[in-house]
Amino acid sequence: MALTAKRAAFVVEYCEDWNATQAAIRAGYSKKTAYSIGYENLRIPEIAEAIQKRTEQIAMGKGERLKLFADIARGIESESSADRMRALENLGKIAGDYIEKVEEKSDRTIRFVWATDD
């Protein structure tokens, strides 16, 4: 079933800031009932499905994020050194460069006991 114009507008507006009340107001619903309408709209399966589809359309995939971070780090998207350093740090985190490895040796014995319902 196709969404009404107001419901379609609600989907678009909701995906802007994830605030159902404000999305309802911007979509043309009454300010007085926006809170309850927003909540009700989120529970309508057709609207929930439309929100999911829109989210998939506007979401940035991992590859796209990596490319953007790399472009920023190279100075293509931003000339700010702070932005470039943040991008390099994020790329390092994604690549696992900052994982701290800790080895611990112990002479202790660990004993596991399982309780039964006998």
C-alpha positions in Angstrom: 0.0 0.0 0.0 1.4 3.4 -1.0 1.9 6.0 1.8 -0.1 9.2 1.9 1.7 12.4 1.2 1.8 13.3 4.9 3.2 9.8 5.8 5.8 10.0 3.0 6.8 13.4 4.3 7.0 12.0 7.8 9.4 9.3 6.6 11.7 11.9 5.0 11.6 14.2 8.0 12.1 11.5 10.5 15.3 10.4 8.7 16.7 13.9 9.1 16.9 13.9 12.9 15.3 10.7 14.2 12.8 12.8 16.2 9.2 11.5 15.6 7.5 14.5 17.2 9.4 17.1 15.2 9.1 15.0 12.0 5.3 14.9 12.4 5.2 18.7 12.8 7.4 19.3 9.8 5.3 16.8 7.8 2.2 18.9 8.4 0.6 17.3 11.4 -0.8 19.4 14.2 1.6 20.5 16.9 -1.0 19.5 19.5 -1.0 15.9 18.4 2.5 15.6 16.9 3.8 13.5 19.8 1.2 10.8 19.6 1.0 10.9 15.8 4.8 10.5 15.6 4.7 7.5 17.9 1.8 5.9 16.1 3.5 6.5 12.7 6.6 4.6 13.8 4.4 1.6 14.7 2.8 1.4 11.2 4.5 -1.4 9.3 4.5 0.5 5.9 6.1 3.5 7.5 8.7 1.4 9.4 9.5 -0.3 6.1 9.8 3.0 4.3 12.1 4.4 7.0 14.3 1.3 6.7 14.5 1.7 2.9 15.3 5.4 3.2 18.0 4.7 5.8 19.6 2.2 3.5 19.6 4.8 0.7 21.1 7.6 2.8 23.5 5.5 4.9 27.2 5.6 4.2 28.7 2.2 3.6 32.0 1.0 5.1 33.8 1.5 1.8 32.5 5.0 1.3 33.5 5.9 4.9 37.0 4.5 4.3 37.4 6.5 1.1 36.2 9.7 2.8 38.6 9.2 5.7 41.4 8.5 3.3 40.5 11.6 1.2 40.5 13.8 4.3 43.7 12.3 5.6 45.3 13.1 2.2 44.0 16.7 2.3 41.6 16.2 -0.6 38.4 16.8 1.3 39.8 19.1 4.0 43.0 21.2 4.4 42.6 21.4 8.2 45.4 19.5 9.9 43.1 18.7 12.8 40.6 17.0 10.4 43.4 15.1 8.7 44.7 13.8 12.1 41.3 12.7 13.2 40.8 10.9 9.8 44.2 9.2 10.2 43.2 8.1 13.8 39.9 6.8 12.6 41.6 4.9 9.8 44.0 3.4 12.3 41.2 2.3 14.6 39.3 0.7 11.7 42.5 -1.1 10.7 43.2 -2.3 14.2 46.4 -0.4 14.6 45.6 0.7 18.1 44.6 -2.6 19.6 46.5 -3.2 22.8 47.7 -6.7 23.3 48.2 -7.8 26.8 49.8 -11.1 27.7 49.5 -12.4 31.2 51.2 -15.5 32.6 50.0 -17.0 35.8 50.6 -20.2 37.8 47.0 -20.2 39.0 44.6 -23.0 38.1 41.1 -22.1 37.1 38.4 -24.6 38.0 35.0 -24.5 36.3 32.1 -26.1 38.1 28.7 -26.7 36.4 25.7 -27.0 38.6 23.1 -29.6 37.6 19.4 -29.7 38.3 19.5 -33.2 39.8 
